[in-house]
Amino acid sequence: MGAMKLNLTIQTTINGTMVYDPPEPVSPLNNVQIAKETSGFSGADLANLVNESAIIALNNDKNIVNMSDFKEAIDKIIFEKKC
């Protein structure tokens, strides 16, 4: 799969600070892997996935969002759905 570039503007609060325009994911993402792991996700869940991935990357001082950030976000969303 080629690189996926998402142009997003996310407005959220991290530690009391508003965050706009998170790092744009430019690393190669495995779309097939993401699709398999997010089977049954609603549109809102998928939007949350992208937001969570960007937040995870920001919290880890990364300049790009990569597949490991997406995997961590998937795990978090699945865990939250089960609780």
C-alpha positions in Angstrom: 0.0 0.0 0.0 1.2 3.5 -0.7 1.3 6.3 1.8 -2.0 7.7 3.0 -2.1 11.4 3.7 -5.0 12.7 5.7 -5.8 16.4 5.9 -7.5 16.8 9.2 -8.1 19.6 11.6 -8.7 18.2 15.1 -9.7 20.4 17.9 -9.3 18.8 21.3 -7.9 19.4 24.7 -4.7 17.7 25.9 -3.7 18.6 29.4 -5.8 21.8 29.3 -4.3 23.0 26.0 -6.3 23.3 22.8 -4.6 21.3 20.0 -5.2 22.2 16.4 -3.8 20.5 13.2 -2.1 17.4 14.6 0.8 16.0 12.7 -0.3 14.7 9.3 0.2 11.0 8.9 2.5 10.4 6.0 4.0 7.1 6.9 2.8 4.1 5.0 -0.4 2.7 6.5 -1.7 -0.8 5.9 -5.3 0.0 4.9 -6.2 -3.7 4.7 -4.9 -4.3 8.2 -6.9 -1.4 9.5 -10.0 -2.5 7.7 -9.7 -6.0 9.2 -9.1 -4.8 12.7 -12.0 -2.3 12.6 -14.7 -4.5 11.2 -18.0 -3.5 12.8 -16.8 0.1 13.6 -19.3 2.8 12.9 -18.4 5.9 11.0 -18.1 7.7 14.3 -15.7 5.0 15.6 -13.6 5.4 12.5 -13.4 9.2 13.0 -12.5 8.6 16.6 -9.8 6.2 15.5 -8.1 8.9 13.4 -8.4 11.4 16.2 -7.1 9.0 18.8 -4.2 8.0 16.6 -3.2 11.7 16.1 -3.5 12.3 19.9 -1.3 9.3 20.6 1.3 10.5 18.2 1.2 14.0 19.8 1.5 12.6 23.3 4.6 10.6 22.2 6.2 13.7 20.6 6.0 12.3 17.1 5.9 14.4 13.9 3.9 11.7 12.0 1.2 9.3 12.8 2.2 5.7 11.9 0.7 2.3 12.0 1.7 1.7 15.6 -0.4 4.7 16.7 -3.4 3.3 14.8 -3.0 -0.1 16.4 -2.8 1.5 19.9 -5.9 3.6 19.1 -7.8 0.5 17.8 -7.0 -1.3 21.1 -8.2 1.7 23.1 -11.5 2.0 21.2 -12.2 -1.7 21.4 -11.4 -1.7 25.1 -13.7 1.3 25.7 -16.5 -0.5 23.8 -16.2 -3.6 26.0 -16.3 -1.6 29.3 
